[in-house]
Amino acid sequence: MKLKICGMKYGDNLREVAILQPDYLGFIFYKKSPRYMESSLNPNELMTIPERIQKIGVFVNATNEYMLQESERFGLDGLQLHGDESPEQCQKLKDAGYFVIKVLQLGNENFDFSQLIAYEAYVDYFLFDTQTPQYGGSGHTFDWSQLEKYTLNTPFLLSGGISLENLEEALRLDHPQFAGLDVNSRFEVEPGRKDIDRLQKLVSKMRTPTSKN
């Protein structure tokens, strides 16, 4: 079971979170987000992260030129696309050698998973998040039963309102392509600053023998 901790913003907090050895750390390059990190983290701080932890840049409707420029500057391993990016855009980023995650927002109505077929060859993970008027960060869950209709072969990460209170329910999700969790706002003391105690409890629970590997 993979773990991605998203919305890292501060150097001291980044070093504390990295000790927990998540699989991925997410850095938001979207200026409208309260977790926008370019003004508070410099590339050298990201270079201190152990190699086994992949650094993922989160972008919203950005140009490929900008994403590739920032990826090189900050030493990113992957790109998470949270907007209306096309399969062709994903293909170009994948061809450039980056790990690609495409985010889809699910609401209360039935989601048409067939629209994801065009992306399958060009993404490593889909990430299913809760539909909001803005892009991400709602702290709310969506109806996870909708995922029963997902039948593609690309693995997915689950996001949106995951907390210690609903963690066991999330880990019980029974789907062959369910690969891991993406957590953010429910494990913070303020936007961008993670609550280490809560994250330690999350990691401990996810890494018990009864959790999926």
C-alpha positions as CSV (number, residue, x, y, z in Angstrom):
1,M,0.0,0.0,0.0
2,K,1.6,3.2,-1.2
3,L,1.5,6.5,0.8
4,K,1.7,10.0,-0.7
5,I,1.8,12.9,1.6
6,C,0.8,16.0,-0.3
7,G,1.1,19.8,0.2
8,M,4.5,20.1,1.7
9,K,5.5,23.7,2.2
10,Y,8.1,24.3,5.0
11,G,11.7,23.0,5.2
12,D,11.7,22.0,8.8
13,N,8.4,20.1,8.5
14,L,9.6,18.5,5.3
15,R,12.6,17.0,7.0
16,E,10.3,15.6,9.8
17,V,7.9,14.1,7.4
18,A,10.7,12.5,5.3
19,I,11.8,10.5,8.4
20,L,8.5,8.7,8.2
21,Q,9.5,7.4,4.7
22,P,6.4,7.8,2.7
23,D,6.6,6.6,-0.9
24,Y,5.8,10.1,-2.4
25,L,5.9,13.7,-1.2
26,G,3.7,16.2,-3.0
27,F,4.7,19.8,-3.7
28,I,2.0,22.2,-5.0
29,F,3.0,24.6,-7.8
30,Y,-0.5,26.2,-8.1
31,K,-0.3,29.8,-7.0
32,K,-3.9,29.9,-5.8
33,S,-3.4,27.1,-3.3
34,P,-2.7,28.0,0.4
35,R,-0.1,25.2,0.1
36,Y,1.8,26.8,-2.8
37,M,5.4,26.1,-2.0
38,E,7.7,28.1,-4.3
39,S,7.9,31.1,-2.0
40,S,8.7,28.9,1.1
41,L,10.9,26.0,-0.2
42,N,14.0,26.2,-2.3
43,P,15.4,23.5,-4.5
44,N,18.2,22.7,-2.2
45,E,15.7,21.7,0.6
46,L,14.1,19.2,-1.8
47,M,17.5,17.7,-2.6
48,T,17.9,16.6,1.0
49,I,15.0,14.1,0.7
50,P,16.1,10.5,0.6
51,E,16.2,9.1,-2.9
52,R,13.7,6.3,-2.2
53,I,11.0,9.0,-1.6
54,Q,9.7,10.3,-5.0
55,K,9.1,14.0,-5.2
56,I,5.9,14.8,-7.1
57,G,5.0,18.3,-8.4
58,V,1.3,19.1,-8.4
59,F,0.2,21.4,-11.3
60,V,-3.1,22.8,-12.5
61,N,-3.6,23.6,-16.2
62,A,0.1,24.6,-16.5
63,T,2.0,24.5,-19.7
64,N,4.4,21.6,-20.3
65,E,7.2,24.2,-20.6
66,Y,6.6,25.5,-17.1
67,M,6.2,22.0,-15.6
68,L,9.4,20.7,-17.2
69,Q,11.3,23.8,-16.1
70,E,10.2,23.5,-12.5
71,S,10.7,19.8,-12.5
72,E,14.3,20.2,-13.5
73,R,14.9,23.1,-11.1
74,F,13.4,21.2,-8.0
75,G,14.6,17.8,-9.0
76,L,11.1,16.3,-9.3
77,D,10.5,12.7,-10.1
78,G,6.9,12.9,-11.1
79,L,4.1,15.3,-12.1
80,Q,0.5,15.2,-10.8
81,L,-1.9,16.9,-13.1
82,H,-4.9,18.3,-11.3
83,G,-6.6,20.3,-14.0
84,D,-8.0,19.6,-17.5
85,E,-4.8,18.3,-19.0
86,S,-5.2,16.2,-22.2
87,P,-3.9,12.7,-22.9
88,E,-1.5,14.3,-25.4
89,Q,-0.1,16.5,-22.6
90,C,0.4,13.5,-20.4
91,Q,2.1,11.6,-23.2
92,K,4.7,14.4,-23.7
93,L,5.5,14.5,-20.0
94,K,5.7,10.7,-19.8
95,D,8.0,10.7,-22.9
96,A,10.2,13.3,-21.1
97,G,10.9,10.6,-18.5
98,Y,8.5,11.7,-15.7
99,F,6.2,9.6,-13.5
100,V,2.7,10.9,-14.3
101,I,-0.4,11.0,-12.0
102,K,-3.7,12.2,-13.5
103,V,-6.3,13.5,-11.0
104,L,-10.0,13.0,-11.5
105,Q,-12.6,14.6,-9.3
106,L,-15.7,12.5,-8.4
107,G,-18.9,13.9,-7.1
108,N,-22.2,12.5,-6.0
109,E,-23.3,11.6,-9.6
110,N,-22.0,8.5,-11.4
111,F,-18.6,9.1,-12.9
112,D,-18.0,8.1,-16.5
113,F,-14.7,6.1,-16.2
114,S,-14.6,5.4,-19.9
115,Q,-13.2,8.8,-20.5
116,L,-10.0,7.6,-18.8
117,I,-9.2,5.1,-21.5
118,A,-7.4,7.7,-23.6
119,Y,-5.1,8.4,-20.7
120,E,-4.2,4.8,-19.8
121,A,-1.0,4.5,-21.9
122,Y,0.4,7.8,-20.6
123,V,-0.1,7.8,-16.8
124,D,1.3,5.7,-14.0
125,Y,-1.6,6.3,-11.6
126,F,-5.0,7.8,-11.6
127,L,-5.8,9.7,-8.4
128,F,-9.5,9.9,-7.5
129,D,-10.3,13.0,-5.4
130,T,-13.5,14.7,-4.2
131,Q,-15.1,17.1,-6.7
132,T,-14.9,20.8,-5.5
133,P,-15.6,24.2,-7.0
134,Q,-11.8,24.8,-6.8
135,Y,-9.0,22.3,-7.4
136,G,-8.6,19.9,-4.4
137,G,-8.1,20.5,-0.7
138,S,-11.7,20.1,0.3
139,G,-11.1,17.7,3.3
140,H,-14.2,15.8,2.3
141,T,-14.7,12.3,0.9
142,F,-16.7,11.2,-2.1
143,D,-18.8,8.1,-2.4
144,W,-16.1,5.4,-2.7
145,S,-18.7,2.8,-3.9
146,Q,-18.4,4.5,-7.3
147,L,-15.0,2.9,-7.7
148,E,-16.6,-0.5,-8.1
149,K,-17.3,0.7,-11.7
150,Y,-13.6,1.3,-12.5
151,T,-12.4,-1.6,-14.6
152,L,-9.2,-0.3,-16.3
153,N,-5.8,-1.7,-15.6
154,T,-4.1,1.5,-14.4
155,P,-3.7,1.5,-10.6
156,F,-5.2,4.4,-8.6
157,L,-4.6,6.3,-5.5
158,L,-7.5,7.4,-3.2
159,S,-7.7,11.0,-2.0
160,G,-10.2,13.4,-0.5
161,G,-10.9,13.7,3.2
162,I,-8.9,10.7,4.3
163,S,-8.2,10.9,8.1
164,L,-7.4,8.7,11.1
165,E,-11.2,8.5,11.7
166,N,-12.0,6.9,8.3
167,L,-8.6,5.2,7.6
168,E,-9.7,1.7,8.5
169,E,-12.6,2.0,6.1
170,A,-10.3,3.3,3.3
171,L,-7.9,0.4,3.9
172,R,-10.7,-2.1,3.5
173,L,-11.5,-0.8,0.0
174,D,-11.5,-4.0,-2.1
175,H,-10.4,-3.2,-5.6
176,P,-7.6,-4.9,-7.6
177,Q,-6.2,-1.6,-8.8
178,F,-6.3,0.2,-5.5
179,A,-2.6,1.1,-4.9
180,G,-2.5,3.6,-2.1
181,L,-3.6,6.7,-0.3
182,D,-2.9,10.4,-0.8
183,V,-3.4,12.5,2.3
184,N,-3.2,16.2,3.0
185,S,-5.5,18.6,4.9
186,R,-6.7,16.1,7.6
187,F,-3.1,15.7,8.7
188,E,-2.2,19.3,9.2
189,V,-1.9,21.9,11.9
190,E,-2.2,24.6,9.3
191,P,-2.1,24.6,5.5
192,G,1.2,23.1,4.4
193,R,2.4,22.2,7.9
194,K,1.8,18.5,8.7
195,D,0.9,17.1,12.0
196,I,3.7,14.6,12.7
197,D,1.9,12.8,15.5
198,R,-1.1,12.1,13.3
199,L,1.1,11.1,10.4
200,Q,3.0,8.7,12.6
201,K,-0.3,7.0,13.6
202,L,-1.3,6.8,9.9
203,V,2.0,5.2,8.9
204,S,1.9,2.7,11.8
205,K,-1.6,1.6,10.8
206,M,-0.8,1.3,7.1
207,R,2.3,-0.8,7.8
208,T,0.7,-3.3,10.1
209,P,0.6,-6.9,8.8
210,T,-3.2,-6.6,8.3
211,S,-2.9,-3.7,5.9
212,K,-2.4,-4.2,2.1
213,N,1.2,-4.3,1.0
